[in-house]
Amino acid sequence: MKKDYWDVSDEQIIEKTGKPLSHWKRVLDKLGAATMKSTSIVEHLQNEHGVQRYWARTLTTWYSKRPGD
């Protein structure tokens, strides 16, 4: 079965963004990402945090699909 692109590990995210998933969850929680359009979240991650587009999209999708917490 093909792994979903948003099913990423801390190691992958740290390598690409310099921060772990827990950091990005806090950023997105503070932003209010749960109620925002994904394109706005991606733009925020790119413009305010310097995240490359692919990884901004990956984090946005990861955030919306993570198991309930």
N, C-alpha and C positions, 0 to 999 in steps of 0.2 A: 504494500500500500504506500502511495506517495505521501510523504510528510508535508503537512500544510506549511506554507512559508512563514506564517506567523507563530508557529510552534518553535520558538527559539530558546536557547539556553542563556544563562547569565554570561557565560564565557563568550558567546557570539556577540551579544549586545555590548559587553565591555570592550571587546576588540574593535567594534565598529563605532561606538559612541563615547567610550571612556567611562561609562556609568552603568551600574547594574539595573536589572529590571525593577527592583524596589525603588530606585531613584526615579525612574520614569513613571511608575505608578503614582508616586507622590506628586510629581509635576503635573500629571494629567488629572489627578483628583483635584488639586488646587486650581487648575485651569477651569474645571467644570466640564471636562471632556465628555462625560456621560450624556450630556444634553446638547452637545454641539455636533455640527456636520463634520464628517471625516475630513473633508478638504480643508476646513478651517483649522482642524487640529494638526494636520500635516504641515500646513503653512506656518503655524506657530512653532512647531518643532524645528522646522528649517530656519525660519527667520530669527527666532529668539534663542535657539539652542544650538544652531549650526549642524543639525542632523541632516545627513544626506537624504534625498527624497525617498529612495528605496527603503531605507531604515526608518524614516519618519512614517511611511505608509505601514511598514511592518509593525512598528510600535502601536500605531493607531488601531490596527486590526487586532493585534494581540490584546490590547486594552479592552476592546469591545467584546472579545470572544473568551476572555479568561473565565475560568469557573467562578461562580459566585463567591465573593469574599466579604 
